[in-house]
Amino acid sequence: MLINKDGKPVDSVYFIACCILEELRQRESMSIEELYLEIVNKYNKKLKYMDYSLSLNFLFLIDKIELYKGEIRHVY
């Protein structure tokens, strides 16, 4: 679910996707694991890997990120 009315906003796919894009705008590209650790440290200490994965899938489906040479990068 993209938005959960009963959950915290920091656990929504939209919020996590926004955090991912913010980190990728600051760097050229990052590995999936490195990006996950960065998001956990900066935005949500209790982030579940499944929610992170769903957010990556969402961004990929709307053509905002791509996998290039084993790393995630922002598509402009």
KEMI-495150 format. One record per atom (N, C-alpha, C): residue number from 0; atom name; x, y, z. Coordinates in steps of 0.1 Angstrom, whole numbers, plus 5000, padded with zeros to 4 digits. Layout:
% KEMI-495150
+-----+----+------+------+------+
!   i ! at !    x !    y !    z !
+-----+----+------+------+------+
! NUM ! CA !    X !    Y !    Z !
...
+-----+----+------+------+------+
% end
This chain:
% KEMI-495150
+-----+----+------+------+------+
!   i ! at !    x !    y !    z !
+-----+----+------+------+------+
!   0 !  N ! 5008 ! 4988 ! 5000 !
!   0 ! CA ! 5000 ! 5000 ! 5000 !
!   0 !  C ! 5009 ! 5012 ! 5000 !
!   1 !  N ! 5006 ! 5022 ! 4991 !
!   1 ! CA ! 5014 ! 5034 ! 4991 !
!   1 !  C ! 5012 ! 5043 ! 5003 !
!   2 !  N ! 5000 ! 5045 ! 5007 !
!   2 ! CA ! 4997 ! 5053 ! 5019 !
!   2 !  C ! 4988 ! 5045 ! 5028 !
!   3 !  N ! 4992 ! 5044 ! 5040 !
!   3 ! CA ! 4985 ! 5037 ! 5051 !
!   3 !  C ! 4980 ! 5047 ! 5061 !
!   4 !  N ! 4966 ! 5048 ! 5061 !
!   4 ! CA ! 4960 ! 5058 ! 5070 !
!   4 !  C ! 4963 ! 5055 ! 5085 !
!   5 !  N ! 4965 ! 5042 ! 5088 !
!   5 ! CA ! 4967 ! 5039 ! 5102 !
!   5 !  C ! 4982 ! 5039 ! 5106 !
!   6 !  N ! 4991 ! 5039 ! 5097 !
!   6 ! CA ! 5005 ! 5038 ! 5100 !
!   6 !  C ! 5011 ! 5052 ! 5101 !
!   7 !  N ! 5024 ! 5052 ! 5104 !
!   7 ! CA ! 5032 ! 5064 ! 5105 !
!   7 !  C ! 5036 ! 5068 ! 5091 !
!   8 !  N ! 5036 ! 5081 ! 5088 !
!   8 ! CA ! 5041 ! 5086 ! 5075 !
!   8 !  C ! 5055 ! 5081 ! 5071 !
!   9 !  N ! 5064 ! 5080 ! 5081 !
!   9 ! CA ! 5077 ! 5075 ! 5077 !
!   9 !  C ! 5078 ! 5061 ! 5072 !
!  10 !  N ! 5067 ! 5054 ! 5074 !
!  10 ! CA ! 5066 ! 5040 ! 5069 !
!  10 !  C ! 5059 ! 5038 ! 5056 !
!  11 !  N ! 5055 ! 5049 ! 5050 !
!  11 ! CA ! 5048 ! 5049 ! 5037 !
!  11 !  C ! 5058 ! 5048 ! 5026 !
!  12 !  N ! 5054 ! 5041 ! 5015 !
!  12 ! CA ! 5062 ! 5040 ! 5003 !
!  12 !  C ! 5066 ! 5053 ! 4997 !
!  13 !  N ! 5056 ! 5063 ! 4997 !
!  13 ! CA ! 5059 ! 5076 ! 4992 !
!  13 !  C ! 5070 ! 5083 ! 5000 !
!  14 !  N ! 5070 ! 5083 ! 5013 !
!  14 ! CA ! 5080 ! 5089 ! 5021 !
!  14 !  C ! 5094 ! 5083 ! 5019 !
!  15 !  N ! 5094 ! 5070 ! 5019 !
!  15 ! CA ! 5107 ! 5062 ! 5017 !
!  15 !  C ! 5112 ! 5065 ! 5003 !
!  16 !  N ! 5104 ! 5065 ! 4993 !
!  16 ! CA ! 5108 ! 5068 ! 4979 !
!  16 !  C ! 5114 ! 5082 ! 4979 !
!  17 !  N ! 5108 ! 5092 ! 4985 !
!  17 ! CA ! 5113 ! 5106 ! 4986 !
!  17 !  C ! 5127 ! 5106 ! 4992 !
!  18 !  N ! 5129 ! 5099 ! 5003 !
!  18 ! CA ! 5142 ! 5098 ! 5009 !
!  18 !  C ! 5152 ! 5092 ! 5000 !
!  19 !  N ! 5148 ! 5082 ! 4993 !
!  19 ! CA ! 5157 ! 5075 ! 4983 !
!  19 !  C ! 5162 ! 5085 ! 4972 !
!  20 !  N ! 5152 ! 5092 ! 4967 !
!  20 ! CA ! 5155 ! 5102 ! 4956 !
!  20 !  C ! 5164 ! 5113 ! 4962 !
!  21 !  N ! 5162 ! 5117 ! 4974 !
!  21 ! CA ! 5170 ! 5128 ! 4980 !
!  21 !  C ! 5184 ! 5123 ! 4981 !
!  22 !  N ! 5187 ! 5111 ! 4985 !
!  22 ! CA ! 5200 ! 5106 ! 4986 !
!  22 !  C ! 5207 ! 5104 ! 4973 !
!  23 !  N ! 5199 ! 5100 ! 4963 !
!  23 ! CA ! 5205 ! 5097 ! 4950 !
!  23 !  C ! 5208 ! 5111 ! 4942 !
!  24 !  N ! 5201 ! 5121 ! 4946 !
!  24 ! CA ! 5204 ! 5134 ! 4940 !
!  24 !  C ! 5217 ! 5140 ! 4945 !
!  25 !  N ! 5221 ! 5136 ! 4957 !
!  25 ! CA ! 5234 ! 5140 ! 4963 !
!  25 !  C ! 5246 ! 5133 ! 4957 !
!  26 !  N ! 5243 ! 5121 ! 4952 !
!  26 ! CA ! 5254 ! 5112 ! 4947 !
!  26 !  C ! 5250 ! 5107 ! 4933 !
!  27 !  N ! 5260 ! 5104 ! 4926 !
!  27 ! CA ! 5258 ! 5098 ! 4912 !
!  27 !  C ! 5251 ! 5085 ! 4913 !
!  28 !  N ! 5256 ! 5076 ! 4921 !
!  28 ! CA ! 5249 ! 5063 ! 4922 !
!  28 !  C ! 5253 ! 5056 ! 4935 !
!  29 !  N ! 5246 ! 5046 ! 4939 !
!  29 ! CA ! 5249 ! 5039 ! 4952 !
!  29 !  C ! 5245 ! 5025 ! 4950 !
!  30 !  N ! 5252 ! 5016 ! 4957 !
!  30 ! CA ! 5247 ! 5002 ! 4958 !
!  30 !  C ! 5234 ! 5001 ! 4966 !
!  31 !  N ! 5227 ! 4991 ! 4963 !
!  31 ! CA ! 5214 ! 4989 ! 4970 !
!  31 !  C ! 5216 ! 4988 ! 4985 !
!  32 !  N ! 5226 ! 4981 ! 4990 !
!  32 ! CA ! 5228 ! 4980 ! 5004 !
!  32 !  C ! 5233 ! 4993 ! 5010 !
!  33 !  N ! 5242 ! 5000 ! 5003 !
!  33 ! CA ! 5247 ! 5012 ! 5008 !
!  33 !  C ! 5236 ! 5023 ! 5010 !
!  34 !  N ! 5227 ! 5023 ! 5000 !
!  34 ! CA ! 5216 ! 5032 ! 5000 !
!  34 !  C ! 5206 ! 5029 ! 5011 !
!  35 !  N ! 5204 ! 5016 ! 5014 !
!  35 ! CA ! 5195 ! 5012 ! 5025 !
!  35 !  C ! 5201 ! 5017 ! 5038 !
!  36 !  N ! 5214 ! 5015 ! 5040 !
!  36 ! CA ! 5220 ! 5019 ! 5053 !
!  36 !  C ! 5219 ! 5034 ! 5055 !
!  37 !  N ! 5221 ! 5041 ! 5044 !
!  37 ! CA ! 5220 ! 5056 ! 5044 !
!  37 !  C ! 5206 ! 5061 ! 5048 !
!  38 !  N ! 5196 ! 5054 ! 5042 !
!  38 ! CA ! 5182 ! 5058 ! 5045 !
!  38 !  C ! 5179 ! 5055 ! 5060 !
!  39 !  N ! 5183 ! 5043 ! 5064 !
!  39 ! CA ! 5181 ! 5039 ! 5078 !
!  39 !  C ! 5188 ! 5049 ! 5088 !
!  40 !  N ! 5200 ! 5053 ! 5085 !
!  40 ! CA ! 5208 ! 5062 ! 5094 !
!  40 !  C ! 5202 ! 5076 ! 5094 !
!  41 !  N ! 5197 ! 5081 ! 5083 !
!  41 ! CA ! 5193 ! 5095 ! 5082 !
!  41 !  C ! 5178 ! 5097 ! 5085 !
!  42 !  N ! 5170 ! 5087 ! 5081 !
!  42 ! CA ! 5155 ! 5090 ! 5081 !
!  42 !  C ! 5147 ! 5081 ! 5090 !
!  43 !  N ! 5150 ! 5068 ! 5091 !
!  43 ! CA ! 5141 ! 5059 ! 5098 !
!  43 !  C ! 5149 ! 5047 ! 5103 !
!  44 !  N ! 5152 ! 5048 ! 5116 !
!  44 ! CA ! 5160 ! 5037 ! 5122 !
!  44 !  C ! 5153 ! 5024 ! 5122 !
!  45 !  N ! 5140 ! 5024 ! 5121 !
!  45 ! CA ! 5132 ! 5011 ! 5121 !
!  45 !  C ! 5127 ! 5007 ! 5108 !
!  46 !  N ! 5133 ! 5012 ! 5097 !
!  46 ! CA ! 5129 ! 5009 ! 5084 !
!  46 !  C ! 5130 ! 4994 ! 5081 !
!  47 !  N ! 5119 ! 4988 ! 5076 !
!  47 ! CA ! 5120 ! 4974 ! 5072 !
!  47 !  C ! 5125 ! 4973 ! 5058 !
!  48 !  N ! 5133 ! 4962 ! 5055 !
!  48 ! CA ! 5139 ! 4961 ! 5042 !
!  48 !  C ! 5128 ! 4959 ! 5032 !
!  49 !  N ! 5117 ! 4952 ! 5035 !
!  49 ! CA ! 5106 ! 4950 ! 5026 !
!  49 !  C ! 5100 ! 4963 ! 5022 !
!  50 !  N ! 5098 ! 4973 ! 5031 !
!  50 ! CA ! 5093 ! 4986 ! 5027 !
!  50 !  C ! 5103 ! 4993 ! 5018 !
!  51 !  N ! 5115 ! 4992 ! 5021 !
!  51 ! CA ! 5126 ! 4998 ! 5012 !
!  51 !  C ! 5125 ! 4992 ! 4998 !
!  52 !  N ! 5124 ! 4979 ! 4998 !
!  52 ! CA ! 5123 ! 4972 ! 4985 !
!  52 !  C ! 5111 ! 4976 ! 4977 !
!  53 !  N ! 5099 ! 4978 ! 4984 !
!  53 ! CA ! 5087 ! 4982 ! 4977 !
!  53 !  C ! 5089 ! 4997 ! 4972 !
!  54 !  N ! 5096 ! 5005 ! 4979 !
!  54 ! CA ! 5098 ! 5019 ! 4974 !
!  54 !  C ! 5107 ! 5019 ! 4962 !
!  55 !  N ! 5118 ! 5010 ! 4962 !
!  55 ! CA ! 5126 ! 5009 ! 4950 !
!  55 !  C ! 5118 ! 5005 ! 4938 !
!  56 !  N ! 5110 ! 4995 ! 4940 !
!  56 ! CA ! 5101 ! 4990 ! 4929 !
!  56 !  C ! 5092 ! 5001 ! 4924 !
!  57 !  N ! 5086 ! 5008 ! 4933 !
!  57 ! CA ! 5077 ! 5019 ! 4929 !
!  57 !  C ! 5085 ! 5030 ! 4921 !
!  58 !  N ! 5097 ! 5034 ! 4925 !
!  58 ! CA ! 5105 ! 5043 ! 4918 !
!  58 !  C ! 5109 ! 5038 ! 4904 !
!  59 !  N ! 5112 ! 5025 ! 4904 !
!  59 ! CA ! 5116 ! 5019 ! 4891 !
!  59 !  C ! 5104 ! 5019 ! 4881 !
!  60 !  N ! 5093 ! 5016 ! 4886 !
!  60 ! CA ! 5081 ! 5015 ! 4878 !
!  60 !  C ! 5077 ! 5029 ! 4872 !
!  61 !  N ! 5080 ! 5039 ! 4879 !
!  61 ! CA ! 5076 ! 5053 ! 4874 !
!  61 !  C ! 5088 ! 5059 ! 4867 !
!  62 !  N ! 5099 ! 5051 ! 4865 !
!  62 ! CA ! 5111 ! 5056 ! 4857 !
!  62 !  C ! 5118 ! 5067 ! 4864 !
!  63 !  N ! 5120 ! 5066 ! 4877 !
!  63 ! CA ! 5127 ! 5076 ! 4885 !
!  63 !  C ! 5141 ! 5071 ! 4888 !
!  64 !  N ! 5143 ! 5058 ! 4888 !
!  64 ! CA ! 5156 ! 5052 ! 4891 !
!  64 !  C ! 5159 ! 5041 ! 4881 !
!  65 !  N ! 5172 ! 5037 ! 4880 !
!  65 ! CA ! 5175 ! 5026 ! 4872 !
!  65 !  C ! 5187 ! 5018 ! 4878 !
!  66 !  N ! 5188 ! 5006 ! 4874 !
!  66 ! CA ! 5200 ! 4998 ! 4879 !
!  66 !  C ! 5210 ! 4999 ! 4868 !
!  67 !  N ! 5222 ! 5004 ! 4871 !
!  67 ! CA ! 5233 ! 5006 ! 4861 !
!  67 !  C ! 5246 ! 5001 ! 4867 !
!  68 !  N ! 5252 ! 4990 ! 4861 !
!  68 ! CA ! 5264 ! 4985 ! 4866 !
!  68 !  C ! 5263 ! 4980 ! 4880 !
!  69 !  N ! 5252 ! 4975 ! 4884 !
!  69 ! CA ! 5251 ! 4970 ! 4898 !
!  69 !  C ! 5247 ! 4980 ! 4908 !
!  70 !  N ! 5245 ! 4992 ! 4904 !
!  70 ! CA ! 5242 ! 5003 ! 4914 !
!  70 !  C ! 5229 ! 5010 ! 4909 !
!  71 !  N ! 5222 ! 5016 ! 4919 !
!  71 ! CA ! 5210 ! 5024 ! 4917 !
!  71 !  C ! 5214 ! 5038 ! 4914 !
!  72 !  N ! 5208 ! 5044 ! 4903 !
!  72 ! CA ! 5210 ! 5058 ! 4901 !
!  72 !  C ! 5197 ! 5065 ! 4897 !
!  73 !  N ! 5197 ! 5078 ! 4899 !
!  73 ! CA ! 5185 ! 5086 ! 4896 !
!  73 !  C ! 5184 ! 5089 ! 4881 !
!  74 !  N ! 5172 ! 5088 ! 4876 !
!  74 ! CA ! 5170 ! 5091 ! 4862 !
!  74 !  C ! 5163 ! 5105 ! 4861 !
!  75 !  N ! 5169 ! 5114 ! 4853 !
!  75 ! CA ! 5164 ! 5127 ! 4852 !
!  75 !  C ! 5155 ! 5129 ! 4840 !
+-----+----+------+------+------+
% end
